[in-house]
C-alpha cells in the first residue's frame, strides 16, 4: 500500500509537471506565431516558404528520431532479455527488427543533419531582415521547440510507466476475482 501511495504521489507530481510543460509549449507556440508574422511581413515569399517548411519539418524530424530511438531501445531490451528457451524464429525476428530500426534511425539522423543545414540557411536569410531582438526570439523559439518536444515525450513515457506500475500493483493486491 505504501508503494501504491508513493507511485500515486509521483504520478500527481508528473501530471502537474505536464500541465506546466503544456503552458510552456503554448507560450513558445505564441512566440513562434509572432516570429512567423514578422518573417512573413519582411521576407520574400520564397524565403518565407523556406522558413515555414523548416519549422514544420523540425517537429516531424524530432518526433521521428524520438519514436525510432524508443522503438530501437525496446527491441534491444527484448534481445538482451531473451533466454535459452526462446525460439530461433523469435530471436531472428527481433534481430531483423533491430537491423531495420537501426537503418531507419540512421536515415532519420541524416534527415536531422539536413534539417540542421536548412536551419543555418534560414538563420542567414532572417539575419538580413530581422532586428537582433527578433532574431534572438527566432533562435529561442527553434531551440525551445525541440527541447519541449523531447521533454514532453519523456514526461508522457514516465506517466505511462507509473500508471502501468500502479495498475500492476493494484491488481496484485486485490483478492483473486471470482470466475
C-alpha positions as CSV (number, residue, x, y, z in Angstrom):
1,X,0.0,0.0,0.0
2,X,2.9,2.4,0.8
3,X,4.3,1.7,-2.7
4,X,0.9,2.4,-4.3
5,X,0.7,5.7,-2.3
6,X,4.2,6.7,-3.3
7,X,3.6,5.9,-7.0
8,X,0.3,7.8,-6.9
9,X,2.0,10.9,-5.4
10,X,4.8,10.7,-8.0
11,X,2.1,10.4,-10.8
12,X,0.4,13.5,-9.4
13,X,3.7,15.4,-9.5
14,X,4.3,14.3,-13.1
15,X,0.8,15.3,-14.1
16,X,1.3,18.7,-12.6
17,X,4.7,19.0,-14.4
18,X,2.8,18.1,-17.7
19,X,0.4,20.9,-17.1
20,X,3.3,23.4,-16.6
21,X,5.0,22.0,-19.7
22,X,1.9,22.4,-21.8
23,X,1.8,26.1,-20.7
24,X,5.4,26.4,-21.7
25,X,4.6,24.8,-25.1
26,X,1.7,27.2,-25.6
27,X,3.9,30.2,-24.7
28,X,6.6,29.0,-27.2
29,X,3.9,28.5,-29.9
30,X,2.7,32.1,-29.3
31,X,6.3,33.3,-29.7
32,X,6.6,31.2,-32.9
33,X,3.4,32.8,-34.3
34,X,4.8,36.3,-33.5
35,X,8.1,35.5,-35.2
36,X,6.2,34.0,-38.2
37,X,4.1,37.1,-38.6
38,X,7.2,39.3,-38.7
39,X,9.0,37.0,-41.1
40,X,6.0,36.9,-43.4
41,X,6.0,40.7,-43.3
42,X,9.7,41.3,-44.1
43,X,10.8,38.3,-46.2
44,X,10.2,37.4,-49.9
45,X,7.6,34.7,-50.4
46,X,10.1,32.0,-51.3
47,X,12.2,32.9,-48.2
48,X,9.0,32.7,-46.0
49,X,8.3,29.3,-47.6
50,X,11.7,28.1,-46.6
51,X,11.1,29.3,-43.0
52,X,7.7,27.6,-42.9
53,X,9.0,24.4,-44.3
54,X,11.9,24.3,-41.9
55,X,9.6,24.9,-38.8
56,X,7.1,22.2,-40.0
57,X,9.9,19.7,-40.6
58,X,11.5,20.4,-37.3
59,X,8.5,18.9,-35.5
60,X,8.4,15.9,-37.7
61,X,12.1,15.1,-37.6
62,X,12.5,15.4,-33.9
63,X,9.4,13.3,-33.3
64,X,10.6,10.7,-35.8
65,X,14.0,10.5,-34.1
66,X,12.4,10.1,-30.7
67,X,10.0,7.4,-31.9
68,X,12.7,5.4,-33.6
69,X,15.0,5.7,-30.7
70,X,12.3,4.4,-28.3
71,X,11.4,1.5,-30.6
72,X,15.0,0.6,-31.1
73,X,15.7,0.6,-27.4
74,X,12.6,-1.6,-26.7
75,X,13.8,-4.2,-29.4
76,X,17.4,-4.1,-28.0
77,X,16.0,-4.7,-24.5
78,X,13.9,-7.6,-25.7
79,X,17.0,-9.1,-27.4
80,X,19.1,-8.6,-24.3
81,X,16.4,-10.3,-22.1
82,X,16.0,-13.4,-24.3
83,X,16.7,-16.7,-22.6
84,X,17.8,-20.1,-23.8
85,X,14.1,-21.2,-24.3
86,X,13.5,-18.5,-26.9
87,X,12.8,-20.0,-30.3
88,X,15.3,-19.2,-33.1
89,X,12.4,-17.8,-35.1
90,X,11.6,-15.2,-32.4
91,X,15.3,-14.3,-32.0
92,X,15.6,-13.9,-35.8
93,X,12.5,-11.7,-35.9
94,X,13.9,-9.4,-33.2
95,X,17.3,-9.2,-34.9
96,X,15.7,-8.3,-38.2
97,X,13.6,-5.7,-36.5
98,X,16.7,-4.3,-34.9
99,X,18.5,-4.1,-38.2
100,X,15.5,-2.4,-39.8
101,X,15.1,0.1,-37.0
102,X,18.9,0.8,-36.9
103,X,18.8,1.6,-40.6
104,X,15.7,3.8,-40.2
105,X,17.4,5.6,-37.2
106,X,20.5,6.3,-39.4
107,X,18.3,7.7,-42.1
108,X,16.5,9.9,-39.6
109,X,19.8,11.2,-38.3
110,X,20.7,12.1,-41.9
111,X,17.4,14.0,-42.1
112,X,18.3,15.8,-38.9
113,X,21.7,16.8,-40.3
114,X,20.0,18.1,-43.4
115,X,17.5,19.9,-41.2
116,X,20.4,21.5,-39.3
117,X,21.9,22.8,-42.6
118,X,18.5,24.2,-43.5
119,X,18.3,25.9,-40.1
120,X,21.6,27.7,-40.8
121,X,20.3,28.8,-44.2
122,X,17.0,30.1,-42.7
123,X,19.0,31.8,-40.0
124,X,21.2,33.5,-42.6
125,X,18.1,34.7,-44.5
126,X,16.4,36.0,-41.4
127,X,19.6,37.7,-40.2
128,X,19.3,40.0,-43.3
129,X,15.8,41.2,-42.3
130,X,15.2,40.8,-38.5
131,X,16.4,43.0,-35.7
132,X,18.8,41.4,-33.2
133,X,15.9,41.1,-30.7
134,X,13.6,39.4,-33.3
135,X,16.5,37.1,-34.4
136,X,17.1,36.1,-30.8
137,X,13.3,35.4,-30.5
138,X,13.5,33.1,-33.5
139,X,16.6,31.3,-32.2
140,X,14.9,30.8,-28.8
141,X,11.7,29.6,-30.4
142,X,13.5,27.0,-32.5
143,X,15.7,25.8,-29.6
144,X,12.8,25.5,-27.3
145,X,10.5,23.8,-29.8
146,X,12.9,20.8,-30.0
147,X,13.6,20.8,-26.3
148,X,9.9,21.0,-25.3
149,X,9.0,18.1,-27.7
150,X,11.7,16.0,-26.1
151,X,10.7,16.9,-22.6
152,X,7.0,16.2,-23.4
153,X,7.8,12.8,-24.7
154,X,9.9,11.9,-21.7
155,X,7.2,13.1,-19.3
156,X,4.5,11.1,-21.2
157,X,6.6,8.0,-21.0
158,X,7.2,8.4,-17.2
159,X,3.5,8.9,-16.7
160,X,2.6,5.9,-18.8
161,X,5.2,3.7,-16.9
162,X,3.9,5.0,-13.5
163,X,0.3,4.2,-14.5
164,X,1.3,0.7,-15.6
165,X,3.2,0.1,-12.3
166,X,0.2,1.4,-10.3
167,X,-2.2,-0.9,-12.2
168,X,0.0,-4.0,-11.7
169,X,0.4,-3.2,-8.0
170,X,-3.3,-2.6,-7.5
171,X,-4.2,-5.8,-9.4
172,X,-1.7,-7.8,-7.4
173,X,-3.2,-6.6,-4.1
174,X,-6.8,-7.3,-4.9
175,X,-8.1,-10.8,-3.9
176,X,-8.4,-13.1,-6.9
177,X,-11.6,-12.3,-8.7
178,X,-14.4,-14.9,-8.8
179,X,-14.7,-16.7,-12.1
